[in-house]
Amino acid sequence: MDWFLIGFLVFVLSVLALDLGVFHRHARIVPMREALAWTSVWISLALLFGVLVYFMYDRHWLGMGLQPGHETSGQRAFLQYLTGYIVEESLSLDNVFVIALIFDHFKVPTMYQHRVLFWGILGAIVLRGIMIAAGIALIRRFEWIILVFGVFLVFTAIRMIFAREEKYDPEKDILFRLARRVYPVSPRLEGEKFFTRVNGRHAITPLFLVLLVVDSADTLFAVDSIPAIFAITQDPFIVFTSNIFAILGLRSMYFLMAGAMEKFRYLKTSLAFVLAFVGIKMLLSHYVHLPIAVSLGVILGILFLGILASLVASKREARRV
């Protein structure tokens, strides 16, 4: 599995290098059509990788699917990967709205937003890798921790449904305040630069502060999303790869959906029900074994209802106007 993980990381870094070095070498506004094309590319790559996962576990390449405690067939591995990817991708949609608020708050020009998201992705890969490794280590050492994760997800879901909507304030972010205290900050943007010089001293630009806030926000969302995938599988390779593919598609999805998020008013409610379902599944894991295909169907059904309800509500409002 280590060789496959190394190969996967090399692939991800190569694609990201191609993205920044060729397709987005110069700062520019990403048009809607291009965002749609890139979103399709990332989703297609994620699904193709799912097919590869099937053959890796079905043929047991380099012992995949034969690890003690993680014996998995190709079909089951594929369903676990696909379900994990859909859960992580759907939960990332809420992150899109927060990122839009961050960019709006700091008045980041649209042409520089892709660069911030690109480097934010690299930070997110490292942070999520650490969090996934820590979560798996905890589950293996303390089996009861899965119940703690379940309670946490159910509590988070209830809070999302009933809590009042609070306006997100990026300037209250811990990393933001810490960076301003320990390092000089230039008074204005310096193009797409993250670092500059002020009065002969090294300084960070406001764009770098935005990058810190974006990564911090992603870490907060990962606290919810990573425990959710542990209800689907504790296979490190499947957990990590499904997570990373969901993150890779976040940039293009942001440019595609940021302006339309208000139309999906019930999406957050449906995401809360997804978290509640996954949390309850964790709590009952020792008593009820729910087939992965059933879990996938329930999650897709909840998301479909949330999107459908949002579209119906938006259509009714348009008629009133």
Residue pairs with C-beta under 8 A, 6 or more apart in sequence:
1 62
1 63
1 64
1 67
1 236
1 237
3 62
4 56
4 61
4 62
4 64
4 237
5 237
5 240
8 240
8 241
8 244
12 125
12 244
12 248
15 45
15 248
16 118
16 121
16 122
16 248
19 118
20 115
20 118
24 30
24 114
24 115
24 118
27 111
27 112
27 114
27 115
27 191
27 192
28 111
28 114
29 110
29 111
30 110
30 113
30 114
30 252
30 255
32 255
32 256
34 255
35 252
35 253
35 255
35 256
36 252
36 256
38 251
38 252
39 249
39 252
39 253
39 256
41 252
42 245
42 248
42 249
42 252
43 249
45 245
45 248
46 85
46 245
46 246
46 248
46 249
47 82
49 81
49 241
49 245
50 78
50 81
50 82
50 85
51 78
53 74
53 77
53 78
53 81
53 238
53 241
54 74
54 75
54 77
54 78
55 61
55 74
56 64
56 65
56 74
56 77
57 64
57 65
57 72
57 73
57 74
57 76
57 77
57 78
58 65
58 73
58 74
58 75
58 77
59 74
60 66
64 77
64 237
65 71
65 72
65 73
65 74
65 77
70 234
70 235
72 80
72 235
76 292
77 235
77 238
79 292
79 293
79 296
80 232
80 233
80 235
80 238
80 292
81 238
81 241
81 242
82 242
82 296
83 232
83 292
83 295
83 296
83 299
84 229
84 232
84 233
84 238
84 239
84 242
84 243
85 242
85 245
85 246
86 296
86 299
86 300
86 303
87 225
87 228
87 229
87 232
87 274
87 278
87 299
88 225
88 228
88 229
88 242
88 243
88 246
88 247
89 246
89 249
90 271
90 274
90 299
90 303
91 221
91 224
91 225
91 228
91 271
91 274
91 275
92 221
92 225
92 246
92 247
92 249
92 250
92 253
93 253
93 257
93 261
93 264
93 267
93 271
94 221
94 267
94 268
94 271
95 217
95 218
95 221
95 250
96 250
96 253
96 254
96 257
96 258
96 261
97 258
97 261
98 168
98 217
98 221
99 117
99 214
99 217
99 254
99 258
100 254
100 258
100 261
101 168
101 170
102 108
102 168
102 170
102 210
102 213
102 214
102 217
103 113
103 116
103 210
105 169
105 170
105 171
106 170
106 206
106 209
106 210
106 213
108 116
108 189
108 207
108 210
109 189
112 189
112 191
112 192
112 207
113 254
113 255
114 251
114 255
115 192
115 207
116 207
116 210
116 211
116 214
117 214
117 250
117 251
117 254
118 251
119 194
119 211
120 211
120 214
120 215
120 218
121 247
121 248
121 250
121 251
123 211
123 215
123 218
124 215
124 218
124 219
124 222
124 247
125 244
125 247
127 215
127 218
127 219
127 222
128 222
128 226
128 240
128 243
128 244
128 247
129 240
131 219
131 222
131 223
131 226
132 226
132 236
132 239
132 240
132 243
133 236
135 149
135 226
135 227
135 230
136 230
136 234
136 236
136 239
138 145
139 145
139 146
139 230
139 234
140 234
146 230
146 231
146 282
146 285
147 282
147 283
149 227
149 230
149 231
149 279
149 282
150 231
150 279
150 280
150 281
150 282
150 283
150 285
151 279
151 283
152 227
152 279
153 224
153 227
153 228
153 231
153 275
153 276
153 278
153 279
153 282
154 275
154 276
154 279
154 280
154 283
155 279
156 224
156 272
156 275
156 279
157 272
157 273
157 275
157 276
157 279
158 272
158 276
160 268
160 269
160 271
160 272
160 275
161 269
161 272
161 273
170 176
170 210
170 213
171 177
173 212
173 213
173 216
173 217
174 216
175 212
175 213
175 215
175 216
176 209
176 212
176 213
176 216
179 185
179 204
179 208
179 209
179 212
180 209
183 203
183 204
184 198
184 201
184 202
184 203
184 204
185 203
185 204
185 205
185 206
185 209
186 196
186 198
186 203
186 204
186 205
186 206
187 198
188 206
189 205
189 206
189 207
190 196
190 205
190 207
192 207
193 205
193 207
194 204
194 205
194 207
194 208
194 211
195 202
195 203
195 204
195 205
195 208
196 202
196 203
196 204
196 205
197 203
218 247
224 275
225 243
226 239
226 243
227 282
228 274
228 275
228 278
228 279
229 239
229 242
229 243
230 239
230 282
231 278
231 279
231 281
231 282
231 285
232 278
232 292
232 295
233 239
261 267
263 310
263 311
263 314
264 306
264 307
264 310
265 310
265 313
265 314
266 306
266 307
266 309
266 310
266 313
267 306
267 307
267 310
269 306
270 302
270 303
270 305
270 306
270 307
270 309
271 303
271 306
273 302
273 306
274 299
274 302
274 303
277 295
277 298
277 299
277 302
278 299
281 290
281 295
